[in-house]
Amino acid sequence: MNAYVWTKTFHLVFVIAWMAAVFYLPRLLVNIVEAGDAPDVRARLVLMGRRLYGFGHVMFGLAVALGLALWMHFGIAGGWLHAKIMLVLLLLAYFIVSGRWLKGVERGRGLPSARMLRWFNELPVIALVAIVYLVLAKPF
């Protein structure tokens, strides 16, 4: 196989791994809220969240590095790419907000309600559908 296919393959693998973290971190926040005053459960969930947040940042970094390689070495371009990058940056901001909420829990701050966090957890689905569409259709 050529370098383009391998680069794109690993880019997609790291994107999928990052998206798993993007989807699961807010769910851990829901579980933290629902754990109430059970300190052992909360501590375990916070530890899981901290590890997931770190994992997500590594996966994001690798996905971006390979995405840049695709852009620079293989000439991928177009208006769709700008829209995709904007949506990816919004997802990154979403992930960072989730991480800040987690860090706030470690400092004793409260979280939004479990119901609000469940709704918050659905937002990346919309962005992901739009990103996949842009990549496959390249509408502009």
OpenMM code with the backbone's topology and positions (N, CA, C; nanometers):
from openmm import Vec3, app, unit

residues = "MET ASN ALA TYR VAL TRP THR LYS THR PHE HIS LEU VAL PHE VAL ILE ALA TRP MET ALA ALA VAL PHE TYR LEU PRO ARG LEU LEU VAL ASN ILE VAL GLU ALA GLY ASP ALA PRO ASP VAL ARG ALA ARG LEU VAL LEU MET GLY ARG ARG LEU TYR GLY PHE GLY HIS VAL MET PHE GLY LEU ALA VAL ALA LEU GLY LEU ALA LEU TRP MET HIS PHE GLY ILE ALA GLY GLY TRP LEU HIS ALA LYS ILE MET LEU VAL LEU LEU LEU LEU ALA TYR PHE ILE VAL SER GLY ARG TRP LEU LYS GLY VAL GLU ARG GLY ARG GLY LEU PRO SER ALA ARG MET LEU ARG TRP PHE ASN GLU LEU PRO VAL ILE ALA LEU VAL ALA ILE VAL TYR LEU VAL LEU ALA LYS PRO PHE".split()
positions = [
    Vec3(0.0836, -0.1190, 0.0000),
    Vec3(0.0000, 0.0000, 0.0000),
    Vec3(0.0873, 0.1243, 0.0000),
    Vec3(0.0316, 0.2298, -0.0526),
    Vec3(0.1111, 0.3523, -0.0598),
    Vec3(0.0970, 0.4362, 0.0676),
    Vec3(0.1812, 0.5371, 0.0771),
    Vec3(0.1864, 0.6212, 0.1981),
    Vec3(0.0541, 0.6940, 0.2215),
    Vec3(-0.0145, 0.7333, 0.1162),
    Vec3(-0.1415, 0.8037, 0.1313),
    Vec3(-0.2424, 0.7169, 0.2055),
    Vec3(-0.2564, 0.5933, 0.1629),
    Vec3(-0.3554, 0.5041, 0.2248),
    Vec3(-0.3200, 0.4768, 0.3705),
    Vec3(-0.1923, 0.4528, 0.4005),
    Vec3(-0.1517, 0.4281, 0.5391),
    Vec3(-0.1730, 0.5512, 0.6257),
    Vec3(-0.1382, 0.6675, 0.5730),
    Vec3(-0.1567, 0.7911, 0.6491),
    Vec3(-0.3047, 0.8146, 0.6772),
    Vec3(-0.3864, 0.7978, 0.5768),
    Vec3(-0.5306, 0.8171, 0.5936),
    Vec3(-0.5891, 0.7132, 0.6891),
    Vec3(-0.5424, 0.5894, 0.6808),
    Vec3(-0.5899, 0.4837, 0.7703),
    Vec3(-0.5625, 0.5187, 0.9153),
    Vec3(-0.4394, 0.5575, 0.9449),
    Vec3(-0.4062, 0.5897, 1.0837),
    Vec3(-0.4721, 0.7197, 1.1290),
    Vec3(-0.4891, 0.8144, 1.0385),
    Vec3(-0.5629, 0.9358, 1.0727),
    Vec3(-0.7037, 0.8984, 1.1186),
    Vec3(-0.7701, 0.8127, 1.0430),
    Vec3(-0.9062, 0.7719, 1.0789),
    Vec3(-0.9103, 0.6930, 1.2099),
    Vec3(-0.8142, 0.6061, 1.2318),
    Vec3(-0.8095, 0.5294, 1.3569),
    Vec3(-0.7972, 0.6238, 1.4761),
    Vec3(-0.7093, 0.7226, 1.4664),
    Vec3(-0.6917, 0.8160, 1.5778),
    Vec3(-0.8123, 0.9080, 1.5934),
    Vec3(-0.8776, 0.9439, 1.4838),
    Vec3(-1.0011, 1.0227, 1.4929),
    Vec3(-1.1086, 0.9420, 1.5656),
    Vec3(-1.1220, 0.8155, 1.5302),
    Vec3(-1.2224, 0.7304, 1.5955),
    Vec3(-1.1929, 0.7178, 1.7447),
    Vec3(-1.0675, 0.6988, 1.7796),
    Vec3(-1.0304, 0.6884, 1.9214),
    Vec3(-1.0610, 0.8190, 1.9941),
    Vec3(-1.0309, 0.9329, 1.9307),
    Vec3(-1.0605, 1.0617, 1.9931),
    Vec3(-1.2104, 1.0810, 2.0099),
    Vec3(-1.2880, 1.0438, 1.9081),
    Vec3(-1.4330, 1.0592, 1.9173),
    Vec3(-1.4910, 0.9717, 2.0280),
    Vec3(-1.4309, 0.8563, 2.0522),
    Vec3(-1.4760, 0.7739, 2.1641),
    Vec3(-1.4603, 0.8505, 2.2950),
    Vec3(-1.3485, 0.9197, 2.3097),
    Vec3(-1.3260, 1.0011, 2.4306),
    Vec3(-1.4228, 1.1183, 2.4350),
    Vec3(-1.4482, 1.1814, 2.3220),
    Vec3(-1.5411, 1.2945, 2.3152),
    Vec3(-1.6810, 1.2504, 2.3587),
    Vec3(-1.7224, 1.1316, 2.3163),
    Vec3(-1.8552, 1.0816, 2.3528),
    Vec3(-1.8623, 1.0319, 2.4965),
    Vec3(-1.7550, 0.9728, 2.5468),
    Vec3(-1.7634, 0.9066, 2.6771),
    Vec3(-1.7368, 0.9986, 2.7956),
    Vec3(-1.6559, 1.1019, 2.7784),
    Vec3(-1.6240, 1.1897, 2.8914),
    Vec3(-1.7493, 1.2556, 2.9498),
    Vec3(-1.8392, 1.3122, 2.8694),
    Vec3(-1.9618, 1.3684, 2.9289),
    Vec3(-2.0481, 1.2616, 2.9957),
    Vec3(-2.0435, 1.1398, 2.9446),
    Vec3(-2.1200, 1.0323, 3.0089),
    Vec3(-2.0629, 1.0027, 3.1475),
    Vec3(-1.9315, 1.0081, 3.1612),
    Vec3(-1.8707, 0.9924, 3.2935),
    Vec3(-1.9155, 1.1049, 3.3868),
    Vec3(-1.9309, 1.2261, 3.3327),
    Vec3(-1.9788, 1.3368, 3.4142),
    Vec3(-2.1211, 1.3108, 3.4633),
    Vec3(-2.2053, 1.2542, 3.3779),
    Vec3(-2.3409, 1.2153, 3.4199),
    Vec3(-2.3317, 1.1165, 3.5354),
    Vec3(-2.2455, 1.0172, 3.5212),
    Vec3(-2.2311, 0.9162, 3.6263),
    Vec3(-2.1805, 0.9773, 3.7564),
    Vec3(-2.0915, 1.0767, 3.7463),
    Vec3(-2.0420, 1.1449, 3.8664),
    Vec3(-2.1571, 1.2155, 3.9374),
    Vec3(-2.2402, 1.2863, 3.8611),
    Vec3(-2.3558, 1.3541, 3.9202),
    Vec3(-2.4478, 1.2525, 3.9870),
    Vec3(-2.4727, 1.1418, 3.9204),
    Vec3(-2.5654, 1.0418, 3.9739),
    Vec3(-2.5059, 0.9606, 4.0879),
    Vec3(-2.3741, 0.9651, 4.1053),
    Vec3(-2.3109, 0.8934, 4.2165),
    Vec3(-2.3416, 0.9601, 4.3502),
    Vec3(-2.3822, 1.0865, 4.3442),
    Vec3(-2.4189, 1.1567, 4.4667),
    Vec3(-2.3029, 1.1676, 4.5640),
    Vec3(-2.3277, 1.1240, 4.6859),
    Vec3(-2.2275, 1.1382, 4.7918),
    Vec3(-2.1460, 1.0116, 4.8146),
    Vec3(-2.1401, 0.9227, 4.7169),
    Vec3(-2.0604, 0.8001, 4.7306),
    Vec3(-1.9161, 0.8328, 4.6924),
    Vec3(-1.8294, 0.8629, 4.7898),
    Vec3(-1.6945, 0.9117, 4.7576),
    Vec3(-1.6090, 0.8110, 4.6808),
    Vec3(-1.6230, 0.6827, 4.7085),
    Vec3(-1.5430, 0.5832, 4.6369),
    Vec3(-1.5803, 0.5779, 4.4893),
    Vec3(-1.7101, 0.5823, 4.4621),
    Vec3(-1.7574, 0.5777, 4.3238),
    Vec3(-1.7149, 0.7043, 4.2500),
    Vec3(-1.7355, 0.8182, 4.3133),
    Vec3(-1.6972, 0.9452, 4.2519),
    Vec3(-1.5471, 0.9488, 4.2226),
    Vec3(-1.4666, 0.9044, 4.3177),
    Vec3(-1.3205, 0.9053, 4.2988),
    Vec3(-1.2807, 0.8168, 4.1820),
    Vec3(-1.3431, 0.7007, 4.1703),
    Vec3(-1.3119, 0.6094, 4.0598),
    Vec3(-1.3530, 0.6714, 3.9259),
    Vec3(-1.4704, 0.7335, 3.9221),
    Vec3(-1.5172, 0.7958, 3.7981),
    Vec3(-1.4299, 0.9153, 3.7592),
    Vec3(-1.3870, 0.9942, 3.8576),
    Vec3(-1.2982, 1.1067, 3.8289),
    Vec3(-1.1645, 1.0567, 3.7745),
    Vec3(-1.1115, 0.9509, 3.8335),
    Vec3(-0.9863, 0.8925, 3.7845),
    Vec3(-1.0029, 0.8428, 3.6406),
    Vec3(-1.1132, 0.7747, 3.6142),
    Vec3(-1.1395, 0.7292, 3.4776),
    Vec3(-1.1479, 0.8475, 3.3819),
    Vec3(-1.2162, 0.9536, 3.4247),
    Vec3(-1.2298, 1.0724, 3.3415),
    Vec3(-1.0962, 1.1385, 3.3143),
    Vec3(-1.0123, 1.1477, 3.4173),
    Vec3(-0.8804, 1.2091, 3.4005),
    Vec3(-0.7974, 1.1304, 3.2995),
    Vec3(-0.7996, 0.9979, 3.3116),
    Vec3(-0.7237, 0.9142, 3.2173),
    Vec3(-0.7807, 0.9260, 3.0757),
    Vec3(-0.9122, 0.9277, 3.0652),
    Vec3(-0.9767, 0.9396, 2.9348),
    Vec3(-0.9443, 1.0746, 2.8712),
    Vec3(-0.9439, 1.1792, 2.9513),
    Vec3(-0.9135, 1.3133, 2.8998),
    Vec3(-0.7706, 1.3181, 2.8449),
    Vec3(-0.6769, 1.2603, 2.9167),
    Vec3(-0.5392, 1.2545, 2.8675),
    Vec3(-0.5276, 1.1721, 2.7408),
    Vec3(-0.5928, 1.0560, 2.7395),
    Vec3(-0.5946, 0.9701, 2.6207),
    Vec3(-0.6515, 1.0463, 2.5010),
    Vec3(-0.7617, 1.1174, 2.5240),
    Vec3(-0.8253, 1.1924, 2.4159),
    Vec3(-0.7338, 1.2972, 2.3569),
    Vec3(-0.6581, 1.3653, 2.4417),
    Vec3(-0.5654, 1.4666, 2.3898),
    Vec3(-0.4549, 1.4040, 2.3063),
    Vec3(-0.4055, 1.2899, 2.3474),
    Vec3(-0.3019, 1.2212, 2.2682),
    Vec3(-0.3593, 1.1784, 2.1334),
    Vec3(-0.4790, 1.1205, 2.1346),
    Vec3(-0.5413, 1.0755, 2.0094),
    Vec3(-0.5688, 1.1944, 1.9178),
    Vec3(-0.6128, 1.3058, 1.9763),
    Vec3(-0.6367, 1.4254, 1.8961),
    Vec3(-0.5074, 1.4741, 1.8322),
    Vec3(-0.4007, 1.4793, 1.9105),
    Vec3(-0.2718, 1.5243, 1.8577),
    Vec3(-0.2236, 1.4383, 1.7428),
    Vec3(-0.2355, 1.3070, 1.7577),
    Vec3(-0.1929, 1.2167, 1.6500),
    Vec3(-0.2810, 1.2323, 1.5263),
    Vec3(-0.4118, 1.2482, 1.5466),
    Vec3(-0.5036, 1.2672, 1.4335),
    Vec3(-0.4713, 1.3965, 1.3592),
    Vec3(-0.4432, 1.5037, 1.4340),
    Vec3(-0.4097, 1.6314, 1.3711),
    Vec3(-0.2779, 1.6208, 1.2955),
    Vec3(-0.1778, 1.5570, 1.3553),
    Vec3(-0.0477, 1.5427, 1.2882),
    Vec3(-0.0634, 1.4690, 1.1556),
    Vec3(-0.1400, 1.3622, 1.1568),
    Vec3(-0.1599, 1.2875, 1.0320),
    Vec3(-0.2483, 1.3643, 0.9348),
    Vec3(-0.3454, 1.4386, 0.9863),
    Vec3(-0.4275, 1.5236, 0.8997),
    Vec3(-0.3435, 1.6303, 0.8318),
    Vec3(-0.2515, 1.6892, 0.9071),
    Vec3(-0.1601, 1.7874, 0.8468),
    Vec3(-0.0719, 1.7231, 0.7407),
    Vec3(-0.0272, 1.6009, 0.7665),
    Vec3(0.0543, 1.5295, 0.6667),
    Vec3(-0.0267, 1.5065, 0.5393),
    Vec3(-0.1528, 1.4690, 0.5539),
    Vec3(-0.2379, 1.4499, 0.4362),
    Vec3(-0.2534, 1.5804, 0.3592),
    Vec3(-0.2721, 1.6876, 0.4321),
    Vec3(-0.2914, 1.8181, 0.3684),
    Vec3(-0.1651, 1.8655, 0.2989),
    Vec3(-0.0518, 1.8552, 0.3665),
    Vec3(0.0731, 1.9098, 0.3123),
    Vec3(0.1339, 1.8230, 0.2027),
    Vec3(0.1330, 1.6933, 0.2222),
    Vec3(0.2054, 1.6063, 0.1292),
    Vec3(0.1206, 1.5514, 0.0154),
    Vec3(-0.0107, 1.5499, 0.0362),
    Vec3(-0.0949, 1.4875, -0.0653),
    Vec3(-0.1922, 1.5848, -0.1286),
    Vec3(-0.1823, 1.7132, -0.0944),
    Vec3(-0.2585, 1.8166, -0.1628),
    Vec3(-0.4076, 1.8152, -0.1401),
    Vec3(-0.4527, 1.7707, -0.0254),
    Vec3(-0.5957, 1.7722, 0.0023),
    Vec3(-0.6360, 1.9162, 0.0315),
    Vec3(-0.7380, 1.9647, -0.0399),
    Vec3(-0.7793, 2.1043, -0.0244),
    Vec3(-0.9245, 2.1191, -0.0659),
    Vec3(-0.9787, 2.2351, -0.0411),
    Vec3(-1.1150, 2.2671, -0.0814),
    Vec3(-1.1888, 2.3377, 0.0304),
    Vec3(-1.2980, 2.4024, -0.0059),
    Vec3(-1.3799, 2.4717, 0.0921),
    Vec3(-1.4370, 2.3785, 0.1975),
    Vec3(-1.4670, 2.2544, 0.1571),
    Vec3(-1.5195, 2.1569, 0.2521),
    Vec3(-1.4215, 2.1341, 0.3656),
    Vec3(-1.2906, 2.1413, 0.3340),
    Vec3(-1.1879, 2.1188, 0.4359),
    Vec3(-1.1906, 2.2298, 0.5411),
    Vec3(-1.2140, 2.3527, 0.4992),
    Vec3(-1.2235, 2.4632, 0.5948),
    Vec3(-1.3430, 2.4423, 0.6879),
    Vec3(-1.4550, 2.4012, 0.6311),
    Vec3(-1.5740, 2.3757, 0.7131),
    Vec3(-1.5492, 2.2600, 0.8096),
    Vec3(-1.4825, 2.1559, 0.7611),
    Vec3(-1.4504, 2.0415, 0.8468),
    Vec3(-1.3606, 2.0846, 0.9621),
    Vec3(-1.2581, 2.1625, 0.9328),
    Vec3(-1.1653, 2.2075, 1.0372),
    Vec3(-1.2383, 2.2922, 1.1406),
    Vec3(-1.3310, 2.3775, 1.0948),
    Vec3(-1.4082, 2.4581, 1.1888),
    Vec3(-1.4892, 2.3682, 1.2836),
    Vec3(-1.5520, 2.2659, 1.2278),
    Vec3(-1.6305, 2.1734, 1.3109),
    Vec3(-1.5409, 2.0943, 1.4060),
    Vec3(-1.4235, 2.0549, 1.3599),
    Vec3(-1.3292, 1.9835, 1.4469),
    Vec3(-1.2855, 2.0739, 1.5617),
    Vec3(-1.2619, 2.2008, 1.5337),
    Vec3(-1.2245, 2.2949, 1.6395),
    Vec3(-1.3382, 2.3132, 1.7401),
    Vec3(-1.4623, 2.3123, 1.6915),
    Vec3(-1.5767, 2.3182, 1.7832),
    Vec3(-1.5828, 2.1931, 1.8710),
    Vec3(-1.5542, 2.0768, 1.8125),
    Vec3(-1.5503, 1.9529, 1.8913),
    Vec3(-1.4379, 1.9572, 1.9939),
    Vec3(-1.3249, 2.0141, 1.9549),
    Vec3(-1.2146, 2.0271, 2.0499),
    Vec3(-1.2558, 2.1176, 2.1662),
    Vec3(-1.3228, 2.2282, 2.1369),
    Vec3(-1.3707, 2.3176, 2.2430),
    Vec3(-1.4690, 2.2440, 2.3341),
    Vec3(-1.5566, 2.1660, 2.2756),
    Vec3(-1.6517, 2.0840, 2.3515),
    Vec3(-1.5770, 1.9889, 2.4456),
    Vec3(-1.4737, 1.9234, 2.3937),
    Vec3(-1.3948, 1.8290, 2.4728),
    Vec3(-1.3234, 1.9006, 2.5870),
    Vec3(-1.2717, 2.0188, 2.5592),
    Vec3(-1.2025, 2.0964, 2.6626),
    Vec3(-1.3004, 2.1412, 2.7713),
    Vec3(-1.4212, 2.1825, 2.7325),
    Vec3(-1.5231, 2.2189, 2.8319),
    Vec3(-1.5533, 2.0992, 2.9210),
    Vec3(-1.5682, 1.9828, 2.8605),
    Vec3(-1.5925, 1.8607, 2.9396),
    Vec3(-1.4778, 1.8363, 3.0371),
    Vec3(-1.3550, 1.8534, 2.9902),
    Vec3(-1.2385, 1.8344, 3.0753),
    Vec3(-1.2320, 1.9354, 3.1888),
    Vec3(-1.2713, 2.0590, 3.1617),
    Vec3(-1.2720, 2.1612, 3.2676),
    Vec3(-1.3769, 2.1303, 3.3731),
    Vec3(-1.4920, 2.0795, 3.3294),
    Vec3(-1.5927, 2.0381, 3.4274),
    Vec3(-1.5377, 1.9269, 3.5158),
    Vec3(-1.4672, 1.8323, 3.4535),
    Vec3(-1.4076, 1.7229, 3.5305),
    Vec3(-1.3061, 1.7773, 3.6309),
    Vec3(-1.2208, 1.8685, 3.5865),
    Vec3(-1.1224, 1.9283, 3.6775),
    Vec3(-1.1912, 2.0073, 3.7884),
    Vec3(-1.3050, 2.0683, 3.7570),
    Vec3(-1.3820, 2.1390, 3.8587),
    Vec3(-1.4338, 2.0452, 3.9659),
    Vec3(-1.4751, 1.9257, 3.9259),
    Vec3(-1.5212, 1.8254, 4.0226),
    Vec3(-1.4076, 1.7922, 4.1186),
    Vec3(-1.2870, 1.7781, 4.0653),
    Vec3(-1.1711, 1.7478, 4.1504),
    Vec3(-1.1449, 1.8586, 4.2511),
    Vec3(-1.1838, 1.9810, 4.2162),
    Vec3(-1.1629, 2.0958, 4.3058),
    Vec3(-1.2851, 2.1230, 4.3942),
    Vec3(-1.3845, 2.0359, 4.3854),
    Vec3(-1.5019, 2.0508, 4.4712),
    Vec3(-1.6163, 2.1304, 4.4114),
    Vec3(-1.6055, 2.1690, 4.2866),
    Vec3(-1.7148, 2.2424, 4.2225),
    Vec3(-1.8226, 2.1453, 4.1759),
    Vec3(-1.9409, 2.1964, 4.1616),
    Vec3(-2.0532, 2.1154, 4.1157),
    Vec3(-2.0582, 2.1062, 3.9644),
    Vec3(-2.1450, 2.0200, 3.9181),
    Vec3(-2.1671, 2.0002, 3.7749),
    Vec3(-2.3095, 2.0398, 3.7398),
    Vec3(-2.3359, 2.0634, 3.6123),
    Vec3(-2.4757, 2.0806, 3.5710),
    Vec3(-2.5555, 1.9543, 3.6039),
    Vec3(-2.6842, 1.9613, 3.5880),
    Vec3(-2.7697, 1.8460, 3.6183),
    Vec3(-2.7390, 1.7291, 3.5240),
    Vec3(-2.7749, 1.6102, 3.5678),
    Vec3(-2.7552, 1.4911, 3.4844),
    Vec3(-2.8331, 1.5044, 3.3535),
    Vec3(-2.9513, 1.5617, 3.3612),
    Vec3(-3.0323, 1.5779, 3.2392),
    Vec3(-2.9639, 1.6724, 3.1402),
    Vec3(-2.9120, 1.7842, 3.1901),
    Vec3(-2.8424, 1.8779, 3.1023),
    Vec3(-2.7182, 1.8135, 3.0418),
    Vec3(-2.6465, 1.7360, 3.1230),
    Vec3(-2.5264, 1.6684, 3.0721),
    Vec3(-2.5620, 1.5641, 2.9662),
    Vec3(-2.6769, 1.4999, 2.9815),
    Vec3(-2.7202, 1.4036, 2.8780),
    Vec3(-2.7457, 1.4748, 2.7455),
    Vec3(-2.8102, 1.5911, 2.7520),
    Vec3(-2.8322, 1.6694, 2.6300),
    Vec3(-2.6994, 1.7178, 2.5725),
    Vec3(-2.6125, 1.7630, 2.6605),
    Vec3(-2.4796, 1.8083, 2.6188),
    Vec3(-2.4052, 1.6952, 2.5480),
    Vec3(-2.4246, 1.5735, 2.5936),
    Vec3(-2.3582, 1.4568, 2.5379),
    Vec3(-2.4022, 1.4276, 2.3940),
    Vec3(-2.5161, 1.4796, 2.3537),
    Vec3(-2.5673, 1.4536, 2.2184),
    Vec3(-2.5114, 1.5500, 2.1135),
    Vec3(-2.4578, 1.6623, 2.1564),
    Vec3(-2.4105, 1.7641, 2.0608),
    Vec3(-2.3045, 1.7143, 1.9624),
    Vec3(-2.2062, 1.6344, 2.0065),
    Vec3(-2.1042, 1.5935, 1.9092),
    Vec3(-2.1569, 1.5049, 1.7970),
    Vec3(-2.2712, 1.4424, 1.8170),
    Vec3(-2.3269, 1.3582, 1.7104),
    Vec3(-2.3571, 1.4440, 1.5877),
    Vec3(-2.4134, 1.5609, 1.6111),
    Vec3(-2.4478, 1.6509, 1.5006),
    Vec3(-2.3212, 1.6925, 1.4260),
    Vec3(-2.2194, 1.7308, 1.5008),
    Vec3(-2.0936, 1.7719, 1.4376),
    Vec3(-2.0302, 1.6559, 1.3617),
    Vec3(-2.0338, 1.5368, 1.4192),
    Vec3(-1.9731, 1.4210, 1.3535),
    Vec3(-2.0435, 1.3885, 1.2223),
    Vec3(-2.1762, 1.3932, 1.2208),
    Vec3(-2.2500, 1.3676, 1.0972),
    Vec3(-2.2117, 1.4703, 0.9910),
    Vec3(-2.2033, 1.5964, 1.0310),
    Vec3(-2.1659, 1.7013, 0.9356),
    Vec3(-2.0239, 1.6811, 0.8836),
    Vec3(-1.9321, 1.6426, 0.9707),
    Vec3(-1.7929, 1.6200, 0.9293),
    Vec3(-1.7843, 1.5045, 0.8310),
    Vec3(-1.8497, 1.3949, 0.8629),
    Vec3(-1.8464, 1.2783, 0.7732),
    Vec3(-1.9062, 1.3150, 0.6378),
    Vec3(-2.0167, 1.3884, 0.6386),
    Vec3(-2.0767, 1.4324, 0.5122),
    Vec3(-1.9784, 1.5173, 0.4312),
    Vec3(-1.9162, 1.6148, 0.4982),
    Vec3(-1.8221, 1.7020, 0.4274),
    Vec3(-1.7073, 1.6243, 0.3657),
    Vec3(-1.6545, 1.5270, 0.4401),
    Vec3(-1.5412, 1.4487, 0.3904),
    Vec3(-1.5819, 1.3604, 0.2720),
    Vec3(-1.6987, 1.2996, 0.2828),
    Vec3(-1.7402, 1.2071, 0.1758),
    Vec3(-1.7954, 1.2804, 0.0525),
    Vec3(-1.8753, 1.3817, 0.0731),
    Vec3(-1.9415, 1.4502, -0.0402),
    Vec3(-1.8556, 1.5618, -0.0994),
    Vec3(-1.7707, 1.6222, -0.0174),
    Vec3(-1.6903, 1.7384, -0.0622),
    Vec3(-1.7783, 1.8351, -0.1432),
    Vec3(-1.8838, 1.8871, -0.0784),
    Vec3(-1.9842, 1.9650, -0.1527),
    Vec3(-1.9364, 2.0989, -0.2073),
    Vec3(-1.8257, 2.1493, -0.1576),
    Vec3(-1.7744, 2.2771, -0.2083),
    Vec3(-1.6254, 2.2836, -0.1885),
] * unit.nanometer
topology = app.Topology()
chain = topology.addChain("A")
for resn in residues:
    res = topology.addResidue(resn, chain)
    for name in ("N", "CA", "C"):
        topology.addAtom(name, app.Element.getBySymbol(name[0]), res)
